[in-house]
């Protein structure tokens, strides 16, 4: 099925470990995003990529890095995981371009990350 | 910083009842979107409204964008258990590279 695919679905890390969350979309969307969702706080933007080759910080970028590998793939890396990064992470893609009124967003099913 | 406040935070009702959830801000948005999220899944877009005063209907769901484009409401008629989920509003600012601002959500439970 067309859409946004995230891997892994679940992950437990020890404090200080690193990992990369993978995201791929097959809708030919230019813009991709990483959000985190915490109870009572909605979705907060970590990083986004308006188009292939560009990335920018969102609301909560500290402790994360991203790579827009190609038009389809956008990965999120935690270099040294901390318990505060325990959250559910969502990747999304959108059409048309970032900033366009009424952009249509498609979200992946999320990665549930626990840092102990 | 643009903020969106949703109310109520939690809502539990019986099947067949009507309900309204609200999304309010002190900021003006160029568009307002509503999403529904089910457990273990990502949010799914329900509707986008872009014009002040705009009303859109999706079966038993009615969405309204405030005249000043600072608030929105979602009204569900004759709620069904299948309507259960987390409802999120998200405001967009035209030309803003930071994209959508999400509210914290309304968790709706419809009991059979």
Interface residues (C-beta under 8 A of the other chain):
Chain A: X4 X33 X35 X40 X41 X42 X43 X44 X45 X48 X50 X56 X58 X59 X90 X92 X94 X98 X99 X100 X101 X102 X103 X104 X105 X106 X107 X108 X109 X110
Chain B: X4 X9 X30 X31 X33 X40 X41 X42 X43 X44 X45 X48 X50 X88 X90 X92 X93 X94 X95 X96 X97 X98 X99 X100 X102 X103 X104 X105
